[in-house]
Amino acid sequence: MWNLGLNWIKYAHRPTWFTMKSQMLPFDGLYPIRQWLNQLEIQNVVLAHLICRLIPVQCPFERDICLFGHTLAHIPPLCKLNPLYEEVVSLRFRALCYLADECGEDVRCYC
């Protein structure tokens, strides 16, 4: 009887899947790309202009489907589904800030 009590104590303190699951970190395969985009410094005017031209101001997939002047459906912006959305938007913002602050250029054409 005493032996059964010790076995219960030994098994009660063994980590279970639920306790291990909260300690495990999810695998992020895009972490190196995220880190590279976040650490990219804009120090070139040509690169800043290129980034501002390539990355759109708003989602290009957002559409209103109209027929005879009546809106039939609305396709919401899908850019938020992009796993690198925040990094790409912040890269464009840093490029705009570099052009405006460091170079003194007018960036209204990119807005």
trRosetta pair geometry for C-beta under 8 A, 3 or more apart (Angstrom, degrees):
i j d omega theta_ij theta_ji phi_ij phi_ji
1 4 5.9 -50 -155 28 35 111
1 5 7.0 35 149 -17 63 102
2 5 5.8 -55 -159 32 37 113
2 6 6.8 32 149 -16 68 104
3 6 5.9 -55 -151 36 35 108
3 7 6.5 35 153 -18 66 105
4 7 5.7 -53 -147 37 34 111
4 8 6.4 37 153 -23 64 104
5 8 5.7 -53 -152 32 32 113
5 9 6.7 31 152 -17 64 104
6 9 5.6 -52 -150 36 36 111
6 10 6.3 37 152 -21 67 106
7 10 5.6 -53 -145 36 33 113
7 11 6.3 22 159 -9 67 108
8 11 6.1 -61 -145 44 28 102
8 12 5.9 34 155 -31 65 110
9 12 5.6 -51 -139 30 28 115
9 13 6.8 13 165 -8 61 107
10 13 6.9 -72 -158 38 24 97
10 14 7.2 38 146 -40 59 102
11 14 5.4 -38 -153 6 44 121
15 19 5.0 -124 -154 83 83 121
15 20 5.2 91 152 -56 122 97
16 19 5.2 90 52 13 74 97
16 20 6.9 -146 94 -1 35 92
17 20 5.8 -62 -143 45 29 107
17 21 5.9 40 156 -34 67 107
18 21 5.6 -44 -140 25 28 117
18 22 7.2 27 160 -16 57 100
19 22 6.4 -54 -157 31 33 107
19 23 7.0 21 150 -9 62 111
20 23 5.8 -67 -154 43 39 107
20 24 6.2 43 151 -32 73 106
21 24 5.9 -50 -144 25 31 112
28 31 4.3 93 104 -48 108 101
28 34 7.6 -26 150 9 128 140
30 33 5.1 -56 -169 46 74 113
30 34 5.6 81 131 -29 87 101
30 83 5.6 142 13 121 168 130
30 84 6.5 -133 177 -68 140 96
31 34 5.4 -54 -142 37 33 115
31 35 6.1 33 160 -20 67 106
32 35 5.7 -54 -145 37 30 111
32 36 6.3 31 156 -20 64 106
33 36 5.7 -52 -145 36 32 111
33 37 6.3 30 156 -16 65 106
33 84 6.5 -57 121 -100 120 132
33 87 7.8 134 128 98 82 166
34 37 6.0 -60 -149 39 27 107
34 38 6.2 21 157 -14 65 112
34 84 6.7 -150 -87 -118 76 87
34 87 5.4 -144 -135 -68 68 150
35 38 5.9 -59 -144 41 28 108
35 39 6.1 12 161 -8 65 115
36 39 6.2 -67 -142 45 25 100
36 40 6.4 45 155 -47 63 98
37 40 5.7 -37 -149 3 31 119
37 84 6.8 112 -4 -165 165 114
37 87 4.1 73 104 167 141 123
37 88 6.9 -53 -164 -70 147 51
37 90 7.8 106 141 71 104 101
37 91 5.6 -76 -174 -59 96 128
38 87 5.9 -82 -57 -130 79 102
38 90 7.2 17 -110 93 71 138
40 91 6.4 20 70 -122 126 110
40 94 8.0 145 93 83 86 151
41 94 8.0 -112 -139 161 41 139
42 47 6.3 -163 -141 103 79 112
42 48 5.0 84 -175 -85 125 96
42 51 7.2 -89 -107 19 125 153
42 91 8.0 131 -52 -167 115 70
42 94 5.3 157 1 130 126 100
42 95 5.0 175 -108 -97 159 62
42 98 4.3 -123 105 -27 123 160
43 47 7.9 26 57 51 46 134
43 98 7.5 -124 -83 -147 31 141
44 47 4.0 69 79 13 110 112
44 48 6.6 179 87 -13 56 84
45 48 5.7 -56 -147 36 31 112
45 49 6.4 29 156 -16 66 105
45 99 7.2 98 -136 -105 74 82
45 103 5.8 105 -105 -97 107 147
46 49 5.9 -55 -149 37 30 109
46 50 6.3 32 152 -21 63 108
47 50 5.5 -55 -146 37 32 114
47 51 6.3 33 156 -20 66 105
47 95 7.5 -125 122 -122 75 113
48 51 5.9 -52 -147 35 30 110
48 52 6.4 26 156 -15 63 109
48 95 4.2 165 -146 -160 75 89
48 96 7.8 164 -175 -57 104 26
48 98 5.0 -129 -108 84 142 124
48 99 5.0 170 142 -56 137 98
48 103 7.6 -172 68 -9 156 143
49 52 5.8 -59 -147 40 31 109
49 53 6.3 27 156 -17 66 109
49 95 7.9 -162 -38 174 20 119
49 99 7.2 105 -69 -92 68 134
50 53 5.9 -60 -147 39 28 108
50 54 6.1 19 160 -14 66 113
51 54 6.0 -61 -140 40 27 105
51 55 6.0 -1 172 5 67 114
51 91 6.2 -117 -165 141 134 99
51 92 6.0 -167 149 -104 101 60
51 95 4.1 -163 83 -75 131 165
52 55 6.9 -59 -125 49 22 91
52 92 6.3 114 -102 -151 56 85
52 95 5.3 -154 -51 118 88 127
52 96 6.1 113 -100 -73 118 78
52 99 7.1 -18 -37 -14 149 150
52 107 7.3 -116 -139 -148 155 103
52 110 4.4 -41 176 -128 122 146
53 110 7.6 -93 -69 -113 51 103
55 88 5.9 180 -126 167 129 99
55 89 7.5 174 172 -96 135 42
55 91 7.1 152 -46 87 163 100
55 92 4.2 -125 92 -79 145 126
56 59 7.3 124 92 -104 126 14
56 60 5.3 114 13 -46 171 100
57 110 7.1 154 -71 159 107 63
57 111 6.3 107 -115 -154 139 33
58 62 6.9 -57 147 29 107 133
58 77 7.2 -98 175 -108 85 134
59 62 4.7 90 87 -18 106 104
59 77 3.5 127 35 -145 156 104
59 78 6.4 149 -173 40 137 55
59 79 4.0 -139 -103 -16 108 117
61 75 6.5 -98 149 129 80 123
61 77 6.5 115 70 -142 90 48
61 78 4.5 -36 87 28 149 109
61 79 7.0 167 28 -43 112 75
62 75 6.2 -175 -143 95 37 82
62 76 6.4 -29 -116 177 89 25
62 77 4.3 -26 -65 -77 115 72
62 78 7.6 -174 -61 0 66 70
63 74 7.5 -179 93 -154 49 47
63 75 4.5 24 49 40 85 117
64 71 5.2 -53 -176 -130 112 110
64 73 7.6 170 -157 89 49 46
64 74 5.4 -18 -108 -107 70 75
64 75 7.7 -144 -70 21 27 74
65 71 7.1 101 71 -160 50 63
65 72 4.9 -58 103 62 98 100
65 73 4.4 12 43 55 120 87
65 74 7.4 -144 16 -72 78 29
65 75 7.1 79 -28 -21 99 96
66 69 6.6 3 178 -124 117 10
66 70 6.5 155 -154 75 76 33
66 71 5.3 -43 -95 -95 80 52
66 72 6.6 162 -111 3 23 84
67 70 6.0 -30 68 61 68 86
67 72 5.4 37 9 -36 107 125
71 74 6.7 20 173 -59 123 88
75 78 7.6 -32 159 -34 99 105
77 80 6.5 82 110 -6 98 95
78 81 5.2 -32 180 17 74 120
78 82 7.9 91 132 -29 71 85
79 82 5.5 -32 -171 6 55 117
79 85 5.5 120 152 -123 83 120
80 85 5.8 32 -121 -99 36 178
81 85 7.8 108 55 -45 27 133
82 85 4.2 121 76 -60 99 90
82 88 7.3 -24 122 17 141 138
84 87 4.9 -58 -171 48 78 115
84 88 5.5 79 129 -27 92 103
85 88 6.0 -63 -147 38 26 107
85 89 6.2 21 161 -15 65 111
86 89 6.0 -58 -144 39 27 108
86 90 6.2 23 158 -15 64 110
87 90 5.9 -57 -145 40 28 107
87 91 6.3 33 153 -23 63 105
88 91 5.6 -51 -149 32 31 114
88 92 6.6 32 153 -16 63 103
89 92 5.8 -52 -151 36 33 111
89 93 6.4 35 150 -19 64 106
90 93 5.4 -51 -145 37 37 116
90 94 6.3 40 154 -21 66 102
91 94 5.8 -51 -147 35 31 110
91 95 6.5 32 152 -18 63 105
92 95 5.6 -54 -149 36 33 112
92 96 6.4 33 152 -18 65 105
93 96 5.7 -53 -148 37 32 111
93 97 6.3 33 153 -18 65 106
94 97 5.6 -53 -145 38 32 112
94 98 6.3 37 153 -23 64 104
95 98 5.7 -50 -147 33 31 113
95 99 6.5 29 155 -16 63 105
96 99 5.9 -56 -149 37 31 109
96 100 6.1 20 157 -11 67 112
96 107 5.2 107 -154 -172 88 156
96 110 6.2 -154 -104 94 106 142
97 100 5.9 -61 -140 44 29 105
97 101 5.5 3 172 2 70 118
98 101 6.6 -61 -122 49 19 92
98 102 5.1 -21 -166 24 61 124
98 103 6.8 49 142 -5 67 103
99 102 7.4 -28 -75 52 10 86
99 103 5.1 -39 -149 45 45 125
99 105 4.6 -57 173 55 91 119
99 107 5.2 115 97 -79 123 115
100 103 7.5 29 -9 54 9 82
100 104 7.5 38 -175 -113 33 19
100 105 6.6 -90 -86 64 39 67
100 106 8.0 51 -109 -121 78 19
100 107 5.0 -64 -66 -7 100 129
101 104 7.8 -19 158 -66 11 49
106 109 7.1 78 115 -6 92 92
107 110 5.1 -44 -178 36 81 113
107 111 6.7 84 128 -30 82 100
108 111 5.6 -58 -149 29 44 114
